[in-house]
Amino acid sequence: GQGRPPAADRVHLFQLLPGQAPEPAERQGEDALPGLRLSPSRLRLPYALLTAATAGALLSVSLPPAGIWPLVFVAPIPLLWLVRGSGPGRAAAYGFAFGITYFGALLYWILLFGELGWAALVLMSAGFMAGFGALAPAVWRRDHPVFGTLGLAGLWTVVEWIRGMFPLGGFGWGQLGSAQVDAPALPLASVGGVWALSFAVVLVSGLLLLAWERWGSGRRARALALAMSAVAVAIVPAAIPTPDADGRAIDVAALQVDVDSVQHLVGVEEDIAVAQLNIDRHLRLAQ
């Protein structure tokens, strides 16, 4: 009977349906962090393409002549990060940019035989990386990131296998497993060839990416578990026993002629002279 209280003293109560209650305060900071981190969809296309291209250039350093093989586990991470959070079109563009710089730097020696051949091989190989990018969003599972990472590793391996088979017999130069010649995981090749090594490399990169994301969101225990899993994939294959040779011993000879001695010649004359040098060395070896 005393009427309604002043507006300043009123208290508004809201009814919450089951499941609508807010999470405890101590969890809100953790859940808010992922939204504050940089997302591929928020990165402007020129910067994203530059990121992918830089990653490809870094990957080329993992193979000879530099041969810094540990970089093979780090270089694919930016590309995996980009293609996971993008549509097929943009992801294909990222893969193409990655492939252009990777194969462009890796196949520098093809320039000795002409720019046209180098450009053709680089564009063809980069096209396969564009295919990887276009298909990556389809195999990525955001709700099951570990399974999604396994899918990306499998997709990369299949693309490498196809590139090594088609067209015209394929071109397998630059497979990630080739960077593992001096790595502990090399015995894995006795089980699944170079493709098993490539699968392991991409899996390690993907797990490291997941570990970095979990660490940034405050889930340190899960991040450490993922990082340890990545290390295990990279090192445990060293325990695989390599098969011993069971055939008869054979002698193998490799010939490399001294082309400097005929560099004063040009065109067909130089080709004929180099061929004659090889013939002479073969005849001498046969004796």
C-alpha positions, 0 to 999 in steps of 0.5 A: 500500500506504500506504492512503487519505490523510486526508480533509483531504488528499483531492482530488476530481476531476470529469470534465466532458463536452464543452461543460461547461467554465466560461467564462473568469473575465474573462467571468463578470462580464459575463454575471452583470450581466444577471441582477442588473439589474431584470427586468419579471417581478420588478417588482410589478404595482402598480409596473409599472402605475405605471411604464407610466402614468407613461410614458403621461403623459410621452408626452402632453407630446411633443404640443401644447400642450407640444409637446416632441417629443424626448420621443416617443423616450424615453416609450415605452421603459418600456412596451416594456421591460415588455411584452417580458418579460411574458405577454400578460395582464400586457402588456395591463394595462401597455398599458391603463395607458399608454393611460389616462394618455396619452389621458386627458391628451392629450384633455383638451379633450374635457372641454369637451363632457362627461365621458362623451365624454371617458371613452369616447374615452379607454377606447376608445383605451386598449383599442387600447394594451392590444391592442398589449401583449397581442400584443407578447410574440408578436412579441418575439424575445429571441434576435434583439432587433433583429428583435424591435424591428422587430416591435414597431415594426411592431405599434405602427404596425398598431395605430395604423392600425386605431385610425385606421380602426375603429370608426365611421371611426376616431380617429387622434388621438395617433399618434406620427408627429404629434409629428414635425411639427418633427422632422428625420424629417418628410420621411419622411411623404412616403414612408409618411405618418404611419405611417412616422413612427410606425414610426420613432419606436418603432424609435428607442425600441426601439434606445435600450432595447437600447443601454441594456441592452447598456451595462449588461451591459458590451458598450459597443461594441454599445451605441454601435452601437445608439445610433448606429443609433437616431440615424440612424433619427431624423435620416437621413430629413431627407435625403429630398427632398420633392416640389415642388407641381406643381398650380395655386396655390389660395387657402385660408381658415380661419374661427374665429369669436369664441365669447366674444361669445355665451358669455352664452347657454346650451344651444341658444341658444348653439349657434344663435348660434355657427352664425349667426356661422359663416354670417355669416363664410362669406357675407362670405368669398364676397364 
